[in-house]
């Protein structure tokens, strides 16, 4: 009679060169109540005459195997057959062990230990390897990653656009731009006046997923957040230093009482002498949020103005020009500078909105909503899948990436 697939798979297992498919066939047989093929094959192996008694070390191994057999079998079989809708397992690990030992010659103890230990080990390898390969393949196919290089561009008033990493350094210098590479590989973009085109307006565009460090011609430093842009003159006037912001930026302004630094953000104007502050134009909520870290600023709309002191945050509303203020934790407001996402009792919609400002997410579908709210700090990771793994550990949500689409559902 020709051998069945199960017998062939078990023969290959005993020979030490079974495949994943072989191991799955063996496992399915062990879980099937009607299929006794594998059990009979084990008994046949145990019935083979042995000419020498087991070594002491073999007995020790057997003792350890028998102590952990129940646990190992339950864990491994649960992992590979854990569908709650599947039929109940026909025989427990303890029952299978007892039935086999009834057939044992005492000299065969080591064989059963080796057999079960090997099977449990190979099943574990099968599961872990298969899961790893599946996850890795899925991540490679569907993952969303932050850019590895800064593809920032500058749009000039005369219509020319330059890619700051690809343009010739001599051409950049002629336009008053220098790319500085720091020891830690950070890039800084230094802007200076040029005689051929003084007071020319420039618009610096920071790409999505990148923070750009700009040094303006007056020595002020600007950290321009992901997908944000800053417009300025390469040479400020004698009376003022004026810039326009769309998105988010952190400013460290050089002090000059005679030339105030002014930030225009939609319909809000922020007047500064010398200080550190953060500004974000929130298009969705139609407001401009200014957070002051050091110094003092004056926030103005057409209807109202407000002097701010360190630790204050203002929200100026575009629809009515009103300004709301509050005292906040500054570290939370500027956590993005340190590569962090800060959440303060936020729901899944707010969390995904923040992630979308950084990662190239085209669409978000939330199929199920839980009562979970997020508070605390999550480190920004280069791969979105890694960040989702961290969020899954602290919530009942599951995240799936399909191309640039994110599906959010309840965890199981």
ABEGO torsion letter per residue (X at the ends): XBBBAAAAAAAAAAAGABBAAAAAAAAAAAABAABAAAAAAAAAAAABBBABBBBAAAAAAAAAAAAAAAAAAAAAAAAAAABAABBBBABBAAAAAAAAAAABBAAAAAAAAAAAAAAAAAAAAAAAAAAAAAAAAAAAAABBBBBABBABBBBBAAGBBBBAAABBAAAAAAAGBBBBBBAAGBBBBBBBBBAABBGBBBBBBBBBGBBBBBBBAAGBBBBBBBGBBBBBBABBBAABBBBBBBEBBBBBBBBBAABBBBBBBEABBBBBABBBBBBBBBAAAGBBBBBBABEBBBBBBAABBBBBBBGBBBBBBAAAGBBBBBBBBAAAAAAAAAGBBBBBGBBAAAAAAAAAAABBBABBBBABBBABBBBEBBBBBABAAAAAAAAAAABABBBBBBEABBBBBBBX
